[in-house]
Amino acid sequence: MKLRVDRDILAEAVTWTARSVPARPPVPVLAGVRVEATGSSLILSSFDYEVSAHCEVAADVEDEGIVLVSGRLLADIAKALPNKPVDLELEGTKVAVTCGAAHFSLAAMAADDYPALPAMPAVAGTIDAHDLARAVAQVSIAASRDETLPLLTSVQMEVEGSSLVLMATDRYRLAMRQMTWSPDSPELSTTALLKARTLSDVAKSLTSSGDVTIALSDSSTGSAGLIGFEAGGRRTTSLLTDGDYPPVRRLFPENTTIHATVGREELIAAVRRVSLVADRATPIHMSFTQGSLALDAGQGDDAQASEQLVAHLDGEDITTAFNPTYLLDGLGALTQPYVTFDFTHASKPAVLTGVDAIGGTEDESFRYLIMPIRFGA
């Protein structure tokens, strides 16, 4: 194997491919990235039996071949190379990496022992890369980090024709984003459950492309569920989380009687200031009255903080309390200049939605439900 490739192209491709290489691989070959020189392309692949990555870039190939090298090491080297063309050549049991005056020699592993990457499932449809990245970022904040609850560390994807809905919850808050996409079949109706960490990684890494192709395996075959994403010469697959996601959509109230609207940026800044005196177990109290919102945290002999903001209230006065971190996550996921809190009762969950102006129509394409904290807790 012998080839020449642009340094920036190589660094970006290796970094993207090696992201799924496990830090502590169960078998040594899984620490490697499969490097294949064929035709006029350099193909890089990685697989850890759950997530696979495949990237194809242009290269000047002199001798075709396949080799397996340490993925993380190759990525570190590629990023550190000078801005000159990079030569890769297999020399016996070593892979020589030469870039200008820099020269590295990497141990080559047996490529025959590397597991075959799973084939892409059938194409389900396409979606704008930036829309997908923004939606995943909004929803994944609510996914649980507790690995003992694998269902809640995942994002539920619901497809119904041209409607695509993403949902995530950790039992204390729930994020739901509705969007449109272009399905291959207008009658498509399915659900998929994918780890939030994997989905976030994929969405972030494919933002440079116009459209992302989403592929889903047929759940009726009884085989392990698989989802695939492809864009700009990059392809990745992941096993789906097995199990039934809890019916969290019903947590959103059908009717709310109290609506409070406040400037989003002003509220974010105020919550950050007031929460300086609140540890992770201490809530921020929010009292909505006609024309104002009072924030306070801390009690007794501990440090205390309070602040007052202008707010518009439609309905009865209401006082509640939230975890400041969860509240900031929800406010940060919104994009409109104002946020509306919809309440049914102080002890019931509140629903946050974005709005462009006080009295304007709420944008329900993204909704963030947050559980209140009881004052005595």
Secondary structure, DSSP 8 states (H G I E B T S, - for coil): -EEEE-HHHHHHHHHHHHTTS-SS-SSGGGGEEEEEEETTEEEEEEE-SSEEEEEEEE-EEEE-EEEEEEHHHHHHHHHHS-SS-EEEEEETTEEEEEETTEEEEEE-B-GGGS--------EEEEEEHHHHHHHHHHHHTTS---TT-TTTTEEEEEEETTEEEEEEE-SSEEEEEEEE-EESSTT-EEEEEEEHHHHHHHHHHTTTSSEEEEEE--GGG-S--EEEEEETTEEEEEE---S----GGGGS-S--SEEEEEEHHHHHHHHHHHGGG--TT--EEEEEETTEEEEEE--TTS--EEEEEEEEEESS-EEEEE-HHHHHHHHHH--SSEEEEEES-TTS-EEEEEESSTTS--EEEEEEEE----TT-
